Amino acid sequence: MLTELDYPFDSTKILRKKKSLKRTLLNNKNLIDKKIAILGDASTNELKEQIELFLLKANIRPKFYECDYGQYYEAVIFEDKSLYEFKPDFIYIHVSTENLKNLSNSTKYSKGKVQEEFNKLELIWKKINKHFNCPIIQDNFELPLFRSFGNYDISSEESKINFVSHLNSMIIKATKKNNFLNICDRNYLSCKIGLSIWNDYSLWLSSKYSLSYKAITHLSYTVSKIIESLLGRSKKCLVLDLDDTLWGGIIGDDGKEGVHLGKDTAIGEAYLDFQKYIKELKNRGIILAICSKNEFHIAKSGFDHPDSILKFSDFTVFKANWEPKSKNVYEIAEELNIGLDSLVFIDNNPFERDMVRKEFNGQVCVPEIGDDITTYRNIIDTSDLFCITQMSSEDIKRNDYYKDNKIRKKYLSNF
């Protein structure tokens, strides 16, 4: 099932097996072709090869244009012939703090110099939009690894940290004015991984990669998810097990009073935090469904627990019975009238995860969450399965729409 390309990533294994992974993925007969231009201020070949793997896994066969090393500005502004003839579907601008000229060529970092760097990016965006009219994926900037002012860097207007922070803020504001512009948040990724791991100075000196190999894998994955989202391929529905997934213990044996949920115990608080995260997903428009081997009334009673964040009404479809879970997953997709590839299945039981994977031949996304509740939230969040590029009021109301649609279908069937 090519688990090497699922989070958590092993960059070393991906590097070692990338040729065989690519051969396997190219056997898929359902690939769609897309053209992607990568414009970088650093070396991009390894980034390109890993973006390709992640996109192939998502049934997208990319064809790439890469600008010459460091020539991302010149390729656009001076209209590189091969780029303009390529006619990309997406353009990814790969930039790094390492190559910010106004950072490396000065000892003082004024707002005027930040504006100068921003103007350079803005000029590129305008020209791309005029000639190609395609989505742009723009890296923002990670914080500098070293601080010449020490802890005072965060307070000084002349520090590198404030330079990067101001520039990132300007890029964010630009996305509000230009719906073709999408940020790839390498600043967040570098914080999550850790700047000391994000950078590899020896790799920069030897090959001019602005990232470590581990960081390249994470950034490639994020770029691929943004492209999937722009193509309307983000996941829409989270299908959840109950026992030892949304609470600790077996509700049929322990009753709602006996399950672990709440701040009285460490394990109960972990389940509570996971429920809070699921509720956040629901509030931003992700459809929630239950798929549990249980008696319906017993399963439902779990959401009457006084500490439960999630309520029965939060779920658009609620399947609690003794049928195979694969059958229930199929019926959930049918009732919602969405594709199986829009579903994410979460279950602490490895047997159930494996059965759903095999039954649907990878169509249903089944993250390998393990059985440790303290890792569930991180695995789902870092997998970025519900990646979006824009948020609308319709997205927030999606749950209501599917609930209403389900009622209409039932009414029509009865009629």
C-alpha positions in Angstrom: 0.0 0.0 0.0 3.1 2.2 -0.3 3.0 3.2 3.4 6.4 4.9 2.9 4.5 7.9 1.6 2.2 8.1 4.6 2.9 10.2 7.7 5.1 9.7 9.8 7.7 9.9 7.0 11.0 8.2 6.9 13.0 10.5 4.6 15.9 8.0 4.4 13.7 5.2 3.2 11.9 7.5 0.6 15.3 8.6 -0.7 16.5 5.0 -1.0 13.3 3.6 -2.6 12.1 6.6 -4.7 12.8 5.0 -8.1 10.9 1.8 -7.2 8.1 3.8 -5.7 7.8 5.8 -8.8 7.7 2.7 -11.0 4.9 1.2 -8.9 2.9 4.4 -8.9 3.1 4.9 -12.6 1.3 1.5 -13.1 -1.9 3.3 -12.1 -4.2 3.6 -15.1 -6.3 6.4 -13.6 -3.7 9.2 -13.5 -4.5 12.7 -14.6 -1.7 14.9 -16.2 -0.8 18.3 -14.7 2.0 20.6 -15.5 3.9 22.2 -12.6 6.6 24.9 -12.9 9.0 25.1 -9.9 10.8 28.5 -9.7 13.5 28.3 -7.0 16.2 30.4 -5.4 18.0 27.2 -4.4 18.4 23.7 -5.8 15.0 22.0 -6.4 15.7 18.6 -8.0 15.2 16.5 -4.9 12.1 18.6 -4.0 10.7 18.0 -7.5 11.3 14.2 -7.3 9.5 13.9 -4.0 6.6 16.2 -5.0 6.2 13.8 -7.9 5.9 10.8 -5.7 3.3 12.3 -3.5 1.2 13.5 -6.4 1.4 10.1 -8.2 0.1 8.6 -5.0 -2.8 11.1 -5.3 -3.4 9.9 -8.9 -1.8 13.0 -10.5 1.0 12.5 -13.0 3.0 15.8 -13.0 5.2 17.1 -15.7 7.8 19.7 -14.5 9.6 22.8 -15.5 12.5 23.8 -13.3 14.2 27.2 -13.7 18.0 27.4 -13.7 19.6 27.6 -10.2 18.5 30.8 -8.5 16.9 32.2 -11.6 13.3 32.3 -10.5 12.9 36.0 -10.8 14.7 36.2 -14.2 12.7 33.2 -15.6 9.4 35.2 -15.1 10.4 38.8 -15.7 12.6 38.2 -18.7 10.2 35.6 -20.1 12.2 32.4 -20.3 11.1 30.8 -23.6 10.9 27.3 -22.2 8.7 28.4 -19.3 6.3 30.4 -21.4 6.0 27.5 -23.9 5.5 25.1 -21.0 2.2 26.8 -20.0 2.0 25.4 -16.5 -1.2 24.5 -14.6 0.5 25.5 -11.3 3.5 27.5 -10.4 5.4 26.9 -7.2 7.8 29.6 -6.0 10.4 28.0 -3.7 12.3 30.6 -1.7 14.4 30.5 1.5 15.6 32.9 4.2 19.1 31.9 3.2 18.8 33.7 -0.1 17.1 36.9 1.1 19.6 39.5 -0.3 18.6 42.3 2.0 19.3 40.0 5.0 22.7 38.8 3.8 24.0 42.1 2.5 23.2 44.4 5.5 23.6 44.7 9.2 20.4 46.7 9.7 17.0 45.6 8.5 14.6 48.4 7.9 11.0 48.2 6.7 12.1 49.8 3.5 14.3 46.7 2.8 11.4 44.4 3.7 9.3 46.3 1.2 12.0 45.9 -1.5 11.9 42.1 -1.0 8.1 42.1 -1.1 8.0 44.2 -4.3 10.2 41.7 -6.0 7.7 38.9 -5.2 4.7 41.0 -6.1 6.2 41.8 -9.5 6.6 38.1 -10.2 3.0 37.3 -9.1 1.5 40.0 -11.3 3.4 38.9 -14.4 2.6 35.2 -13.8 -1.1 36.1 -13.4 -1.1 38.1 -16.5 0.6 35.5 -18.7 -0.5 32.2 -17.2 -3.6 32.8 -15.2 -2.9 29.8 -13.0 -2.7 29.2 -9.2 0.6 30.3 -7.6 1.9 28.4 -4.6 4.3 30.8 -2.7 6.7 29.7 0.1 6.8 32.1 3.0 10.0 32.3 5.0 11.3 30.4 8.0 12.9 32.3 10.9 16.7 32.6 10.8 18.5 29.9 12.7 21.0 32.3 14.2 20.3 35.5 16.2 23.0 38.1 16.4 21.0 40.0 19.0 20.3 36.9 21.0 17.0 36.9 22.9 16.7 40.7 22.1 16.2 39.7 18.4 12.4 39.5 19.0 12.2 43.0 20.3 14.6 44.8 17.9 13.1 46.3 14.8 16.6 45.9 13.2 16.8 42.1 13.7 16.5 39.4 11.1 13.6 37.8 13.0 11.5 41.0 12.6 12.6 41.3 9.0 11.2 37.8 8.2 8.1 38.3 10.3 7.2 41.6 8.5 7.8 40.0 5.1 5.6 37.0 6.0 2.8 39.4 7.2 2.9 41.2 3.9 2.6 37.9 1.9 -0.4 37.0 4.0 -2.1 40.3 3.2 -1.3 39.8 -0.5 -3.3 36.5 -0.5 -6.4 38.4 0.7 -6.2 40.6 -2.5 -5.2 37.9 -4.9 -7.2 34.7 -5.0 -4.7 33.1 -7.3 -2.0 33.3 -4.6 -1.6 30.4 -2.0 0.9 30.3 0.8 3.0 27.1 1.4 3.6 27.7 5.1 7.2 26.6 5.4 7.5 28.9 8.4 5.1 26.7 10.4 6.7 23.5 9.1 10.1 24.6 10.2 8.7 25.5 13.7 7.1 22.1 14.0 10.1 20.1 12.8 12.6 22.4 14.6 14.9 24.9 12.8 18.0 22.9 13.7 16.6 19.9 11.9 15.0 22.0 9.1 18.4 23.3 8.0 21.4 21.3 6.9 24.3 23.7 6.5 26.6 21.0 5.0 23.9 20.2 2.3 23.6 23.9 1.6 27.4 24.3 1.0 27.7 21.1 -1.0 24.5 21.1 -3.1 22.7 24.5 -2.5 19.6 22.8 -1.0 18.1 25.3 1.5 16.6 22.4 3.5 17.6 19.2 5.1 16.4 15.9 3.5 13.9 15.5 6.2 12.5 19.0 5.6 12.4 18.4 1.8 10.1 15.4 2.4 7.7 17.5 4.6 7.7 20.5 2.3 7.1 18.3 -0.8 4.2 16.6 0.9 2.7 20.0 1.8 3.0 21.3 -1.7 1.3 18.1 -3.1 -1.6 18.6 -0.6 -2.1 22.2 -1.7 -2.2 21.1 -5.3 -4.7 18.4 -4.4 -6.8 21.0 -2.6 -6.7 23.3 -5.6 -8.0 20.4 -7.7 -10.9 19.9 -5.3 -9.5 16.7 -3.9 -9.3 17.4 -0.2 -11.1 15.0 2.1 -14.6 15.9 3.1 -15.7 13.4 5.8 -14.1 11.9 8.9 -15.4 8.5 9.8 -14.7 7.6 13.4 -14.7 4.5 15.6 -15.9 4.9 19.2 -14.4 2.6 21.9 -10.7 3.5 22.5 -11.0 6.1 19.8 -13.3 8.9 21.1 -13.2 7.6 24.7 -11.1 5.1 26.6 -12.7 1.8 27.3 -15.6 -0.3 26.0 -18.9 1.5 26.6 -20.9 -1.7 26.2 -19.0 -3.2 29.2 -18.2 -0.1 31.3 -21.2 2.1 30.6 -20.9 5.8 30.0 -19.9 6.4 33.6 -17.0 4.0 33.3 -15.2 5.2 30.2 -12.2 7.4 30.3 -13.1 10.9 29.3 -12.5 14.2 31.1 -9.8 15.9 33.2 -9.9 13.5 36.2 -7.2 11.3 34.6 -4.4 11.9 32.1 -5.8 9.3 29.6 -9.3 10.8 30.0 -7.9 14.3 29.2 -6.1 13.0 26.1 -9.5 11.7 24.7 -11.1 15.0 25.7 -8.4 16.9 23.7 -8.9 14.6 20.7 -12.7 15.3 20.8 -12.0 19.1 20.9 -9.8 18.7 17.8 -12.6 16.7 16.0 -15.1 19.4 17.0 -12.8 22.1 15.4 -12.8 20.1 12.2 -16.6 19.9 12.3 -16.9 23.6 12.9 -14.9 24.4 9.8 -17.0 22.2 7.6 -15.7 18.6 7.8 -18.5 16.0 7.9 -18.4 13.7 10.8 -19.7 10.1 10.8 -19.6 7.1 13.2 -18.7 3.6 12.2 -18.8 1.3 15.3 -19.5 -2.3 16.1 -22.0 -1.7 18.8 -25.6 -1.6 19.7 -27.0 1.7 18.5 -28.6 2.9 21.7 -25.4 2.0 23.7 -23.1 3.8 21.2 -25.3 6.9 21.3 -25.3 7.0 25.1 -21.6 7.7 25.1 -22.3 11.3 23.9 -24.5 11.9 27.0 -21.3 11.7 29.1 -21.1 15.0 31.0 -17.6 15.7 29.8 -18.2 14.8 26.1 -17.3 17.6 23.8 -18.9 15.9 20.9 -22.7 15.3 20.8 -24.8 12.9 18.9 -26.1 15.8 16.8 -22.5 16.6 15.5 -22.7 13.4 13.4 -24.3 13.5 10.0 -24.3 9.7 9.7 -24.2 7.3 12.7 -23.6 3.6 12.0 -23.5 1.5 15.1 -24.3 -2.2 14.4 -22.6 -5.5 13.9 -22.1 -5.4 10.1 -18.6 -5.4 8.6 -17.1 -1.9 8.9 -16.3 -1.9 5.2 -20.1 -2.3 4.5 -20.9 0.6 6.8 -18.2 2.8 5.3 -19.6 2.2 1.8 -23.1 3.1 3.0 -21.8 6.3 4.7 -20.5 7.4 1.3 -23.7 6.4 -0.4 -25.9 8.3 2.1 -23.8 11.4 1.8 -23.5 11.0 -2.0 -19.8 11.6 -1.9 -16.9 9.5 -3.3 -15.1 6.9 -1.3 -11.9 9.0 -1.9 -13.5 11.8 0.2 -13.5 9.7 3.4 -10.9 9.4 6.1 -11.4 6.3 8.4 -10.1 6.4 12.0 -10.0 3.3 14.1 -7.7 2.2 16.9 -8.0 -1.5 15.8 -5.3 -2.5 13.2 -7.5 -5.4 11.9 -10.3 -3.0 11.0 -7.9 -0.5 9.4 -6.4 -3.2 7.3 -9.8 -4.6 6.3 -11.0 -1.2 5.1 -7.8 -0.5 3.2 -8.0 -3.9 1.4 -11.8 -3.7 0.7 -11.5 -0.4 -1.1 -8.0 -0.8 -2.5 -6.7 2.4 -1.0 -9.7 4.5 -2.2 -10.6 5.3 1.4 -7.8 7.1 3.3 -6.9 5.1 6.4 -4.1 6.8 8.5 -1.9 4.4 10.5 -2.8 6.1 13.8 -1.7 3.1 16.0 -3.4 2.7 19.4 -1.9 5.5 21.5 -4.5 8.3 21.9 -1.8 10.9 22.6 -0.6 10.6 19.0 -4.0 10.6 17.2 -4.4 14.3 16.9 -0.8 14.9 15.7 -1.0 12.1 13.0 -4.3 13.4 11.5 -3.2 17.1 11.7 0.3 16.6 10.2 -1.2 14.3 7.5 -3.0 17.5 6.3 -5.8 15.4 4.8 -8.3 18.2 5.1 -6.1 20.9 3.5 -8.0 23.8 2.0 -6.8 26.9 0.1 -9.8 29.1 0.9 -12.6 29.2 3.4 -16.2 30.2 2.6 -19.4 30.4 4.5 -20.6 27.5 2.4 -17.8 25.3 3.7 -18.8 26.1 7.3 -22.4 25.2 6.5 -21.5 21.9 4.8 -22.7 19.7 7.7 -26.1 21.3 7.6 -26.3 20.9 3.9 -25.5 17.1 4.1 -27.9 16.6 7.0 -30.7 18.4 5.1 -29.9 16.4 2.0 -30.0 13.2 3.9 -33.5 14.1 5.2 -34.7 15.0 1.7 -33.5 11.6 0.3 -35.2 9.7 3.1 -38.4 11.7 2.5 -38.3 11.0 -1.2 -37.7 7.3 -0.6 -40.7 7.1 1.8 -42.8 9.1 -0.7 
